[in-house]
């Protein structure tokens, strides 16, 4: 996450409600402020969950709440570009207008960090492309592919010591993968990405199974993330 934070054009942190997406994003913003204090950060959240700024920050972040400070995520993104930040945080991309505004922000060179309620990187990409009307989906798919750098999905797993551990699966959209995707229909991109993660045994369920085998979690927790047929006795 740290190396992505200073090079990325567009990245996604995904997961279901309660998976720690907001906490991870807040930690990433704080890392940027601590290590790159001249980077201007603007976020649009629904609601604001963490106060990012601290006394002594060179450039205190601007945090806006949907419904209180700005009418929508899309309106916030358009406003953010005029503020000329290096980093724009979008609490969630849930409609075509917001997705389009995020693409425009990326095209102007802004680092954009977004979230979606999805269970895998491939599902995230498929859902994102599905937000665009069919008449422009082909064109927007290529714009998204040119900007997207990573998709990360996180869950929180309860461990036997009473704690919770963040478990993640992710895909980095590097030049090699981007070139492969350009040679197939965009309707297949999501499946192909998830298949890479499955083949490399980097799915959340693979890591959870490893935790179960090591005795770090019990069976009742493991089956939340692993189909019963894949559980080892």
C-alpha positions as CSV (number, residue, x, y, z in Angstrom):
1,X,0.0,0.0,0.0
2,X,2.8,2.4,0.8
3,X,4.4,2.2,-2.6
4,X,1.0,2.4,-4.3
5,X,0.2,5.6,-2.4
6,X,2.8,7.7,-4.1
7,X,2.6,6.3,-7.6
8,X,-1.0,5.3,-8.2
9,X,-3.4,7.1,-10.5
10,X,-6.5,5.1,-9.4
11,X,-6.8,2.4,-6.8
12,X,-9.6,0.6,-5.0
13,X,-9.9,-0.6,-1.4
14,X,-13.0,-2.9,-1.3
15,X,-14.9,-5.2,1.0
16,X,-18.2,-5.6,2.7
17,X,-19.5,-3.4,5.5
18,X,-17.4,-3.8,8.6
19,X,-14.3,-5.0,6.7
20,X,-12.1,-2.2,7.8
21,X,-12.0,-0.3,4.4
22,X,-12.3,3.1,6.1
23,X,-9.6,2.3,8.6
24,X,-7.2,1.1,5.9
25,X,-7.8,4.2,3.8
26,X,-7.4,6.5,6.8
27,X,-4.0,4.8,7.6
28,X,-2.9,5.3,4.0
29,X,-3.8,9.0,4.0
30,X,-2.0,9.4,7.3
31,X,1.1,7.7,5.9
32,X,1.1,10.1,3.0
33,X,0.8,13.1,5.3
34,X,3.6,11.9,7.6
35,X,6.0,11.0,4.8
36,X,5.0,13.4,2.0
37,X,3.8,16.4,3.9
38,X,3.6,18.6,0.8
39,X,0.9,16.4,-0.8
40,X,-2.5,18.0,-0.6
41,X,-5.3,15.5,0.3
42,X,-9.1,16.0,-0.3
43,X,-11.6,13.4,0.8
44,X,-15.3,13.0,0.3
45,X,-16.9,10.6,2.8
46,X,-20.4,9.4,3.8
47,X,-20.0,9.8,6.8
48,X,-16.6,11.1,7.9
49,X,-15.3,8.3,10.2
50,X,-11.8,9.5,11.1
51,X,-10.4,13.0,11.6
52,X,-7.2,12.8,9.5
53,X,-5.5,16.0,10.4
54,X,-3.1,16.6,13.3
55,X,-1.7,19.7,14.8
56,X,1.5,20.6,13.0
57,X,0.5,19.2,9.6
58,X,2.0,21.2,6.8
59,X,-1.1,20.8,4.6
60,X,-4.1,19.8,6.7
61,X,-6.4,17.5,4.7
62,X,-9.8,18.8,3.6
63,X,-12.5,16.3,4.6
64,X,-16.0,16.8,3.3
65,X,-19.1,14.9,4.2
66,X,-21.8,14.0,1.7
67,X,-25.1,15.7,2.4
68,X,-23.5,18.2,4.7
69,X,-20.6,19.8,2.8
70,X,-21.3,18.6,-0.7
71,X,-24.4,17.1,-2.4
72,X,-22.8,13.9,-3.8
73,X,-19.6,12.0,-4.5
74,X,-19.6,13.1,-8.1
75,X,-20.1,16.8,-7.2
76,X,-17.3,16.4,-4.7
77,X,-14.9,15.0,-7.3
78,X,-15.6,17.8,-9.7
79,X,-15.0,20.3,-6.9
80,X,-11.8,18.5,-5.8
81,X,-10.2,18.9,-9.2
82,X,-10.6,22.7,-8.9
83,X,-8.8,22.5,-5.5
84,X,-5.8,21.0,-7.3
85,X,-4.9,18.3,-4.8
86,X,-2.5,15.5,-5.3
87,X,-4.7,12.9,-3.7
88,X,-8.5,12.6,-3.9
89,X,-10.4,10.1,-1.6
90,X,-13.8,9.0,-2.7
91,X,-15.8,7.2,0.0
92,X,-17.6,5.0,-2.5
93,X,-18.3,4.7,-6.2
94,X,-21.9,3.6,-6.6
95,X,-23.2,5.3,-9.8
96,X,-22.2,6.2,-13.3
97,X,-21.8,9.9,-12.5
98,X,-19.3,9.3,-9.8
99,X,-17.4,6.7,-11.9
100,X,-17.2,9.2,-14.8
101,X,-16.0,12.0,-12.5
102,X,-13.3,9.6,-11.1
103,X,-12.1,8.9,-14.6
104,X,-11.9,12.6,-15.3
105,X,-9.9,13.2,-12.1
106,X,-7.5,10.4,-13.1
107,X,-7.1,11.8,-16.5
108,X,-5.9,15.1,-15.0
109,X,-3.2,13.4,-13.1
110,X,-4.8,13.1,-9.6
111,X,-4.2,10.1,-7.4
112,X,-7.7,8.8,-6.7
113,X,-8.5,6.3,-4.0
114,X,-12.0,4.8,-4.0
115,X,-14.0,2.1,-2.3
116,X,-16.7,-0.4,-3.4
117,X,-18.7,-3.0,-1.6
118,X,-17.4,-6.1,-3.5
119,X,-15.9,-9.5,-2.6
120,X,-13.1,-9.8,-5.2
121,X,-10.9,-7.6,-7.4
122,X,-12.6,-9.1,-10.5
123,X,-16.1,-8.4,-9.2
124,X,-14.9,-4.8,-8.5
125,X,-13.8,-4.2,-12.0
126,X,-16.9,-5.8,-13.5
127,X,-19.2,-3.8,-11.3
128,X,-17.3,-0.6,-12.1
129,X,-17.6,-1.1,-15.8
130,X,-21.2,-2.0,-15.4
131,X,-22.0,1.4,-14.0
132,X,-21.4,3.0,-17.4
133,X,-24.3,3.0,-19.9
134,X,-23.8,0.4,-22.6
135,X,-23.5,3.0,-25.4
136,X,-20.2,4.3,-23.9
137,X,-19.0,1.3,-21.9
138,X,-16.4,0.2,-24.5
139,X,-14.8,3.6,-24.5
140,X,-14.9,4.0,-20.7
141,X,-13.5,0.5,-20.2
142,X,-10.3,1.5,-22.0
143,X,-10.1,4.7,-20.0
144,X,-10.5,2.8,-16.7
145,X,-7.9,0.2,-17.7
146,X,-5.3,3.0,-18.5
147,X,-5.8,4.6,-15.1
148,X,-6.4,1.7,-12.7
149,X,-3.3,0.5,-10.8
150,X,-4.6,-1.8,-8.0
151,X,-7.7,-3.3,-6.5
152,X,-7.6,-4.7,-3.0
153,X,-10.3,-6.5,-1.1
154,X,-10.2,-6.9,2.7
155,X,-12.0,-8.9,5.3
156,X,-11.5,-9.1,9.1
157,X,-11.1,-12.6,10.5
158,X,-11.7,-13.3,14.2
159,X,-8.7,-15.2,15.7
160,X,-8.6,-17.6,18.6
161,X,-6.8,-15.1,20.8
162,X,-9.8,-12.8,20.7
163,X,-8.5,-10.4,18.1
164,X,-9.3,-9.7,14.5
165,X,-6.8,-9.9,11.6
166,X,-7.1,-8.2,8.3
167,X,-6.8,-10.6,5.4
168,X,-6.5,-9.3,1.9
169,X,-6.4,-10.3,-1.8
170,X,-5.4,-7.9,-4.5
171,X,-4.3,-7.4,-8.0
172,X,-1.8,-5.0,-9.4
173,X,-2.6,-3.8,-12.9
174,X,0.9,-3.5,-14.2
175,X,1.9,-3.1,-17.9
176,X,2.1,-6.9,-18.5
177,X,-1.4,-7.5,-17.2
178,X,-2.8,-4.4,-18.9
179,X,-1.4,-5.6,-22.2
180,X,-3.1,-9.0,-21.7
181,X,-6.4,-7.5,-20.9
182,X,-6.3,-5.3,-24.0
183,X,-6.4,-8.4,-26.1
184,X,-9.7,-9.7,-24.7
185,X,-13.2,-8.3,-24.4
186,X,-13.7,-6.1,-21.4
187,X,-16.6,-8.4,-20.3
188,X,-13.9,-11.0,-19.5
189,X,-11.5,-8.8,-17.5
190,X,-13.1,-9.5,-14.1
191,X,-13.0,-13.2,-14.6
192,X,-9.4,-13.2,-15.8
193,X,-8.3,-11.2,-12.8
194,X,-10.0,-13.4,-10.3
195,X,-8.6,-16.5,-12.1
196,X,-5.0,-15.1,-11.7
197,X,-5.5,-14.7,-8.0
198,X,-7.1,-18.2,-7.8
199,X,-4.3,-19.9,-9.7
200,X,-1.6,-18.2,-7.6
201,X,-3.5,-19.2,-4.4
202,X,-3.8,-15.6,-3.2
203,X,-7.5,-15.5,-2.5
204,X,-8.8,-14.6,0.9
205,X,-10.1,-18.1,1.3
206,X,-6.5,-19.5,0.7
207,X,-5.1,-17.3,3.5
208,X,-8.0,-18.1,5.8
209,X,-7.5,-21.9,5.2
210,X,-3.8,-21.5,6.1
211,X,-4.8,-19.7,9.3
212,X,-7.2,-22.6,10.1
213,X,-4.6,-25.3,9.5
214,X,-2.2,-23.4,11.8
215,X,-4.9,-23.3,14.5
216,X,-5.2,-19.6,14.5
217,X,-8.9,-19.6,13.9
218,X,-11.7,-22.1,14.6
219,X,-13.8,-24.0,12.1
220,X,-16.9,-21.8,12.7
221,X,-14.9,-18.7,11.6
222,X,-13.2,-20.4,8.7
223,X,-16.4,-21.6,7.1
224,X,-17.6,-18.0,6.8
225,X,-14.9,-17.5,4.1
226,X,-14.3,-21.0,2.8
227,X,-17.0,-23.2,1.1
228,X,-17.5,-26.4,3.2
229,X,-16.3,-28.6,0.4
230,X,-12.9,-26.9,0.4
231,X,-12.3,-27.4,4.2
232,X,-9.7,-29.9,5.1
233,X,-10.6,-32.3,7.9
